[in-house]
Amino acid sequence: MTGRAPADAVYAAARLAPERTAVSYRGGGTTFAELVAASEAAVVALDKLDLPAGQPIAVHAAKSPQTIALILACFAAERPVLLLSVDLGAQVAGSLVQRAGCAGVAEATGDGAFDWSPAQVPADAPALPPDTCLMLTTSGSTGVPKIVPLPTAAVARFTGWAAGTFELGAGTRVLSYAPLNFDLSLLDVWATLGHGGTVVLVDPDRAANPTYLLDLVTATRPHVVQAVPMFYRLLVSAAGGGGAVPDVRHVVLTGDHTPPALRAALPDLFPAAVLHNVYGCTETNDSFIHTFGADEARDGAPLPLGAPLPGVHAHLAGDDGEPFDGPGTGELVVSTPFQAVGYLAGDRFPVRDGHAWYRTGDLVTRDDRGRLVLVGRTDFQVKVRGVRISLEEVEQVLLAHPDIAEAAVVALPDAAAGARITAVVRPRSSGLTGLQVRTWCAQRLARAAIPAVFDLRSVALPVGVTGKVDRARLKKELTV
């Protein structure tokens, strides 16, 4: 299989229905014929750069039909592409371009046209793994982002699975809320286009506007919606309990825990939809899926990870890194048909039993029935007076409170206890008090896990580019 595979699928869809809308954006539509024409024009422009065969380039991943056409051109030209987040600082972006050995950065300016900024390729630039077509980056929330090279074959396997699972086909409309450089776009954009569907792009400039989002889904009537919890929270707040989006057939929850109160509102908002909780990482793509209905959405219990996707292998590892059987809590370790084999110019994932295994850093509990439930991150564990505490587990207890809209838990240094747990909470109404929240926690948590401080706020908690609460920013605010 060559790097052309994603382009071949889109070009084939275009030949079948050239006048069908491929991308819907800002009230307009780009047909498959127009998208392919822009891609072919970009291929010609790439050829004129006279770059060595197979040398990667970086693409400024601003969300637009023009950028999608440019990425498609890279696939067609069998040129690996590094997708750069629009939120990266110049220094970090430049470092990623250098580390990936990219010849330069392309930024789409029109149908097939782009600005080109050449880069100096270092003499020790790493060789890309064979069959690489796409390079994504990790969030970099705990350091410099790592580069994740995805093989063409892995992308093709994933888009095939997604199409079958979520019924993607000719004319299927799929909402694209995530940035183009996120792994979610493998489903939202590339699986959709490759199977003749229409990608409905959310305008990034209005992605946090609840009214815009409700108007968009009402006007475009998507069949599939995949997004992080922040999107659903915004949509539910705009609907106010009275709106519904009847055309949606599949709702995919991903990226983080969906709070029980928010999850309970989804069946009314999407009355005809099947709900899916999907678990995955940038390095491995999706690994588990749990499909559920209205009753489970409303029962308030934690959602299980569900069943492994076809070809996925997984186990739990103890503190010694070794797999164990039976009930218990450990780090989830997975191997998928959709994953990278390792980081670019970094550690390769260890091979055991013929599979490359990735340590997710996620703590998962397995009960006596074999059911897996996500507890939190291994790097969100702290010790309070010698007792190990999962900050995310505390967050889940807080978010289960019916009068709490948002919550984040951080640990601050404490000379006596080792760490002082602080809960930042946004109530749904002004009537909730810190004492009431403390009582709620005391009934559900071990004594050491009860936050020492409850900071109740009337404004939304700060979020990062992924839509998750920016805990680093909260810690800075709390230590000022």
N, C-alpha and C positions, 0 to 999 in steps of 0.2 A: 504494500500500500504506500502511496506517495503522499506528499504534503498537499496535493490537490484535492484530497478526498472531501473536505467540507465544501470547497468550491464546486466540485462535480455535482454534489447533491443539490445545491442551490441552482446551478445552471440547468440541471435536468428539470427541476420544478418550473423554471422559467420557460423552458421549451414547451411544457405541457399547457401552461396558462400564462402567457406573457403579459396579458392585460390585467391579471389579478393583482390586487394591492399587496405588496410585500411589506411595506413599512408605513404605518400611520403615525404622523407627527405634527403637532401644532395645527391641527385642523386640516392638514393636507395629506396626500397619499403619494407614495412612490411605487410604481408598478414593478413587477419582476423584470419586465423588459428594460425599464429605466435603471433599475438597480444593476443589472448585468452590464448595460451599456456604460454606466459610470465605472464599474469594476474593470471592464476591458480597457477603458481610457486610462485608468490608473496603472494597469499593467504596462501599457505602452510607456507611460511616464517613468515607471520604475526601471524599465529596460534602458531608457536613455541615461540613467544614472551610471550605467556601466559598472555595476558592483560585481564582485566575485560571486560565482554561483553558490547559492545556499547561505550566503552571509546574512545574518538576521538584521532586521531594522526595528526600530521602536515606533510606535504609533501613539500620538496624544489622543487618549480615549475619550474625547468629548462626545457626549451622546447626541447622535444625529444620523440620518440616513446616509449622509456623505461619509462619515467615519466607518459605518458598516460596509459601505462599498469599498473603502480603502483597505479594510481588513480582509475583505473577500478577495481583493486583488493580490494581497500578499499570499493568501492560500493558493490562488490560481497560479501565481508565479513560483510556487514551491519555495517561498522565502519565509523562514520562521519569523514570527512577529512577537515583540515584547509590548504588552499593553500597559501604558503609563497612566496612572490615575491623574485626573486633572487637579487633584488636591495636593499632589506632591510638591514640596519645595524644590527650587532649581538645583540645589546641591544634592539632595537625595536622588532626584530624577537623573541627574548627570552621573551619579555613582552607579545607578542601576544600568544605564546605557553602557557605561564602560565595562561593568562586570559581565554583561551579556555579550560583549563583543559586537555591539550593533554599529553599523556603518553610519547611522545618523537617526534623526527623529523626523517623522513625517506628520504633518497636521493637515487634515482635510480642510479645504477652502471652498470646494464646489463639487459638482458632479465629475468625479475623476481627477480633479485638480487638487494639489496639495503643496504646502510650503515644505521645504526640505532644509534641515539644519545638519550638515555633516558632522561626524564625530571622529575623533582620533581613536582608532582601534588599537588597544594595547597589544604589545608583542606576545604577552602571556595570556591573551584572551582564551577562555576555556573552549574546548570543542563541545558542541552541543551533542546530547545523546542522539543516536540515530532516530530518524522519523519524527523529530520535533517539529510541530507546526505552530505551537502557541506557547507563550511564556506569560504566566500570571505571577503575581507577587503576593506574599503574605501581608498581613495588616501592618506589621512592624510596630505593634503596640508595645512590645517589650524589647525593641532594638531596631536595627536596620532591617528593612524588609528583605526576605529571602526570595530568590527567583525559583519558580516551580515550572520546569519545562514539561509540557504535556505532549505525548506522542499522538500522531494522527490516528493511529489505530485505537487508542484509548478514547479519544474524542468521538470517533465514529461509533464505538461500542456504546458510549454513554448516550449519544443522541438517538441511537436506535432504541435503547431501553426507554428513554423518556417519551419518545413518540408512541410506543406501544402502551405505556402505562397511563399517559394522560390524553390519549386519543388525538394526537396531533395529526392533521391531514389537510387536504385541500380546503382552504377557506377558514381553518381554525384560527380564531383570534386569541393571541396570548399577550397579556400585559407584561411589559418590561419595566420594572421599577428599579432594579439594581443597576449600578454603573456597568458600562460595557466591559470593564476590566475585572469584574467579579466572576467567579465560577458559576453563579446563577445564570449568567447570560448564555452558557452552553445550552441550557434548556430554553430560556426565554427567546433567544435570538437564533442560535444556530440549529437547534433541533427543529424549531418552528419553520424557519425559512427552508431548511433542507427537506421538509415534508410538505411544502406548498402552503404553509399557513401565513398569517399576517401578524407582524410584530407591532404592538401598540406601545410606542415609546412614551414614557412619562417625561415631561419637560423637567430637566434637573433644576431649573431655576424656580420651579413651583412644587417641587417634590414634598415640601413640608407644609403645603397649603391644603387644609382639609376640604374646603369647598371646591377647589380645583380638582382634587382627586375624585371626589364624588361625582362631579360634573363629567369628568373624563370617562369613568367607568360606565356612567349612565348613557353617555353619548356613543361610546365605541362598543359597548356590550361585549366585553371579552368572554371567551369560553374557559380560559385557564388563567388563574392568578397565582403567582408565586412571589412571596415577599417576606421581609423581616417583620417582627411584631409592630414596629413603629408605624408601618404603613397601615396595618389593620386598626391600630389605635386611632390614627388620624381619620380613617374612613368611618369608623364607628361613631366618632365624635361628630363628624359632619352629618351623618344620617340621623343622629339623635333618637334612635329607636324607631323611627318611622319610615326609613328608606329600605329598599331592597334591590338587589341586583340579580334579576331572575335568570339571566342567560349563562351565568358562570356554572360550569360543570365540575371543575376541579379547583379546589382551594388548597394551596401548598404552604404550610407553615415551616419556616426554616430560619437558620441563623442564630436563634436564641430561644430560651424558654418563652412560651406565650402565656402570660398571666391567666389564671383560671377565669377571672371576671371578663377579660377580653375574649377568651376562647368561647365563653358561654354566649356571647353576643353574635357570634359568627353564623349560626344556623338561621337566625332571623334575617341577617344581612344577605346571606347567600342561600336562599331556601331550596334551590335545586341542585346544590353542589355536594359532591363527596369531599370530605375533609381528609387531608393527609399531613402527618407530621414527618418531615424528612430530616435525617441526620447525615452530615457529611463534613468534610474539611477541604480546603483548597488543594491540599496535596493528594487527596484520594478521590475527590468528588463524592457524590452521594453514596452512602453505605447501607443505611437502614431506612425503612419506610413503615409507618403505622397508619393504616386507613381506619377512620372512625366516623360515627354518625352523630346526630344531634344529642342523643342521650349522654354519650360519653363527653361530648363537648361541654355539657352543662353540669357534669357531676363533680367537678372541682378536683378530682384525683390527678396525680402526675401522669402524664402520657408516657407510655413505654417507647423505647426506640423502635420496637416492632421487629419485622422480619428483615434479614439481610437480603440485599438485592442479588439477582442471579450472579453467581461467580464470586460473591464476596465471602471472605473467611474472616473470623474474628475470635478473639479470646480476651480474657481479663488477666492482667498481670499483677502480682503482689508487689510488696515493697522491694523484693529482691529481683524484680524484673521477670520472674519466671511465671508461666501460665499456671492457673489453678482451676480446678473444677468445683462445682457445687455453689451454694449460696455464698455471698460475700461482696465486698466492695474492692475494686481495683481499677487500674488504668486500662482503658479500652485500647486494644491493639488490633489494627485491621489490615487487610490486603484486598484490593479491589481490581477488577479488570479495567478501571477507568483512571488509574493513578499514574503519577510520575514515578520514576524509579529512584528518585532522590532529588536533592536540591542542586541547582547549577553551581559548579565549583564548590560544592559542599559535601556533606555526608550523604552517602547513598543509604537507602533503607536496608536494614539487614535482611538477608535471605535465610529462611528456615523452611524446611519441608517443601522446597520448590517455590515458595512465595516470598515476595518482598513485603516486609511488614512495616507499617508506620505506627509509631507511638503517638496517639492523638493528644495526650496530655489531659484527657477528660476522665474524670472519676465516674464510674458506673457501678450501680448495685445490681446484682443478680439474685432474684428470690429463689425459693425452693421449687418453683415451677419453671425456672429458666428464663423468666421475663427480665429484660434489661431496662433499667431506668437511669437516666442521666442525673448525676448529683451535682457536678460542677467541675471546675478546672483544678488540676493538681497545683497550678501556680496561684490559685486563689485560696490555698490552705494556709492557715497561720496557727501558731500555738499561743494560747492564753493560759498563763499559769501552768504550763506543761501539758495542756489538753489541746489536741489537734482539732481545729474548727474549719469547716468549709463555709466560706463567706457566701457562696452562691446558694447553699442550702438555707442559710438564714434569709437571703433575699426571697427565696421561694415561699418561705413561711410568711413573710411580710406581704408578698403579692397575693397570697391567698385570702388576705383580709378583704372583705367586701367593700370597705370604705377607703382602700388605698389604690390610687391610680398608678403610681410609680414608686419604685424603691431601689436603692443601691446601697450596698454595704461595703465599707472600706475599713482597713486596719491601719491605725496610726501607732507610731512607736510609744511605748510606755515603759518606763524604767522598772517599775515593780512587776507588772503582769507580762511584760514582753511585747504585748500588743493590746491596744484599746480599740474595741470594735465600735464603729459609729454607723448608724443607720440614717440615711437621708431619705426622707419620705415626702411624697406629694399626695395629700389626702384628696378624696373626691369632694369633700365639703369641709367647711371651716369648723364643724362640730367635733372632729376627731382630735383627741388630746394625746400627748406623749405617754401619759400614764395608761391610757387605754391600749395603746400599741404595745407598751411594755408588758401589760397583763396578757395580751394575746400571745406574745412571744414566750412568756414564762410558762404558759400552758402547753407549749408545743416544742420547746427547745431545752436542751441540757443547760444547766445554769451557766456554764462557762461560755455558751454560745449566745446568751442574751446580750444584745448591744448595750454598752455602757452609756451611750449617748444617742438620743433620738432627735434629729434635726428635721423639723416639719417645715415644708416650704409650700408657698402658694403658686410658684411658677414651675414650668416644666424643667426636668433635670437636663443638664447639658448632654448632648450626644455627639459621637464622632461620625466619620464618613460612612461607617457601616450601619448606622442607625442604632447602635448599642450605646448605653449610657457611658459617658466618658469618665471612668473612675479616676484616671490620673488627674484630670482637671478638678474633680471633686476633692481629691486629697490636697491639692494645692490650695483650694479655697478654704479648706478646714484647718490648714496649718498656718494660714496668714495671721 
